[in-house]
C-alpha cells in the first residue's frame, strides 16, 4: 500500500522526460507507487497511484491564484488540503498547508538553496524532512541535462500514523514544482 500510515520513507524520482511522472520508492529502493502527470489538464494534475494503477491521491495546480497554490485531493477528489507559497519565499523558502476549512495545519520551511525543507505542524513540531537528492547536479549542470529530480521524504517516528502521508508527498511535489521546475 503506497500510503501505509507506518511507512516512514518515500523517495520520489521523476523519469527522464517524464514531465513530473515517475516512481515512488521505499527506503529499500523498492517501487511502492507511481506519479503520473496528466498532460492534458488545465491545472497540471499529478495522480499518485498504487502499483496496480489505482489512483489514491491527486495534486492540482490552481490556475487563478495570487500566489502559487496546489490542491491535494483524495481518490474521490475531496480536498485534503491546499498548499500555498509564501510571498516572502524569494528570500526564505516557505510553503504552508491549509485544511479544507482554511485552517493552517502544516508549514514547510526551506534553507536558502531550496534543497532541504522541514515540515512542521501547527504547533511548530517537526513532522518530516524533505531533501533534494540530486542537489549538486543543479549547482554544476543547472539547465543542462536537467530532466528529472529526485527527492527523499522522511517522516518523524512520533508523527507516523498521525499525519496523512498524502499531504507530505503533496508537499514534496509542490516544492519541486514551485522551486525547481
C-alpha positions in Angstrom: 0.0 0.0 0.0 1.5 3.3 -1.1 0.2 5.4 1.8 0.7 3.0 4.6 0.4 5.1 7.7 3.5 3.3 9.1 5.7 4.0 6.1 8.5 6.3 7.2 10.4 6.9 4.0 9.5 7.9 0.4 11.8 8.5 -2.5 10.3 10.3 -5.5 12.1 10.0 -8.8 10.9 11.8 -11.9 11.5 9.8 -15.1 13.7 11.2 -17.9 11.4 13.5 -20.0 8.5 12.4 -17.7 7.3 16.0 -17.0 6.5 15.0 -13.5 5.7 11.4 -14.0 7.9 8.8 -12.2 8.3 6.3 -9.5 7.8 6.4 -5.7 10.2 4.1 -3.8 10.5 3.0 -0.2 13.8 3.2 1.8 15.0 -0.1 0.3 14.6 1.2 -3.2 11.6 -0.9 -4.0 8.8 0.7 -6.1 5.7 1.3 -4.0 3.8 3.7 -6.2 3.6 5.8 -9.4 3.4 9.5 -10.1 1.5 10.2 -13.3 1.2 13.8 -14.7 -1.9 14.2 -16.8 -0.5 16.0 -19.8 -3.8 17.4 -21.0 -5.3 19.1 -17.9 -5.9 22.8 -17.0 -4.4 22.5 -13.6 -1.3 20.4 -14.2 -2.7 17.4 -12.4 -0.4 14.8 -11.0 -2.0 11.5 -10.0 -0.5 9.3 -7.2 -1.2 5.7 -7.9 -0.8 2.3 -6.4 1.3 -0.2 -8.4 -1.9 -1.7 -9.8 -2.8 1.7 -11.3 -5.5 2.7 -8.8 -5.4 6.5 -8.1 -5.2 7.2 -4.4 -4.5 11.0 -4.4 -4.1 13.9 -6.8 -2.2 17.2 -6.8 -3.8 20.0 -8.8 -2.2 23.4 -9.5 -4.7 26.2 -9.2 -4.6 28.3 -12.3 -6.1 31.5 -10.8 -4.4 32.4 -7.6 -2.5 35.3 -6.1 0.4 33.0 -5.2 1.3 29.6 -6.4 -1.2 27.2 -4.9 -1.7 23.4 -5.1 -4.7 21.3 -4.0 -4.2 17.8 -2.6 -7.3 15.6 -3.2 -8.2 12.1 -2.3 -9.3 9.5 -4.8 -12.9 10.9 -4.8 -11.5 14.4 -5.4 -12.3 15.6 -1.9 -10.0 18.4 -0.8 -7.4 17.2 1.8 -5.5 20.4 1.9 -4.2 23.4 -0.1 -0.5 24.2 -0.3 0.4 27.9 -0.8 3.7 29.6 -1.4 4.7 32.4 0.9 5.1 35.8 -0.7 8.5 36.1 1.1 9.6 32.8 -0.4 12.2 34.5 -2.6 14.4 35.1 0.5 13.0 32.5 2.9 11.5 29.5 1.0 8.3 28.7 2.8 5.0 26.9 2.0 2.1 26.1 4.2 -0.9 23.8 4.0 -4.4 24.8 4.9 -7.1 22.2 5.7 -10.4 22.2 3.9 -11.7 24.8 6.4 -8.8 27.1 5.6 -7.1 26.4 9.0 -3.3 26.4 8.8 -2.2 22.8 9.5 1.5 22.5 8.3 4.4 24.6 7.2 7.4 23.7 5.1 10.5 25.9 5.8 13.4 25.6 3.5 17.0 26.7 3.5 18.1 29.5 1.1 19.3 27.0 -1.6 15.8 25.4 -1.5 17.1 21.8 -1.3 16.2 20.9 2.2 12.9 21.6 4.0 11.4 20.7 7.4 7.7 20.3 7.7 6.2 21.5 10.9 2.7 21.0 12.3 0.5 23.9 13.5 2.2 23.8 17.0 5.7 24.1 15.4 6.7 20.4 16.0 8.7 18.8 13.2 6.8 16.0 11.4 9.0 15.4 8.4 12.1 16.3 6.4 12.3 16.7 2.6 15.7 16.6 0.8 16.6 17.1 -2.8 19.0 14.2 -3.5 20.4 15.5 -6.8 21.3 19.0 -5.5 24.9 19.1 -6.7 23.8 18.3 -10.2 21.8 21.5 -10.0 24.9 23.5 -8.9 27.2 22.2 -11.7 24.8 21.4 -14.5 21.9 24.0 -14.0 19.7 23.8 -17.0 21.9 21.2 -18.7 20.5 17.6 -18.8 18.2 18.6 -16.0 15.3 16.3 -16.9 14.5 14.6 -13.7 14.6 15.4 -10.0 14.9 13.0 -7.0 13.6 13.7 -3.5 13.6 11.9 -0.2 10.9 12.3 2.4 11.4 11.1 6.0 8.5 11.2 8.4 9.5 11.5 12.1 8.8 8.4 14.2 6.3 10.2 16.5 4.4 11.5 13.5 3.8 8.1 12.0 0.1 7.3 11.9 -0.8 10.9 13.0 -0.1 12.7 9.7 -1.5 11.9 6.3 1.3 10.8 4.1 -0.6 12.0 1.0 -0.2 15.6 2.4 3.5 15.1 2.9 4.1 13.7 -0.6 2.0 16.7 -1.8 4.5 19.0 -0.1 7.4 17.3 -2.0 5.7 17.7 -5.4 4.8 21.3 -4.6 8.4 22.1 -3.6 9.6 20.5 -6.8 7.1 22.4 -9.0 7.5 25.8 -7.2 11.2 25.9 -6.6 12.9 23.5 -9.1 10.9 23.3 -12.3 
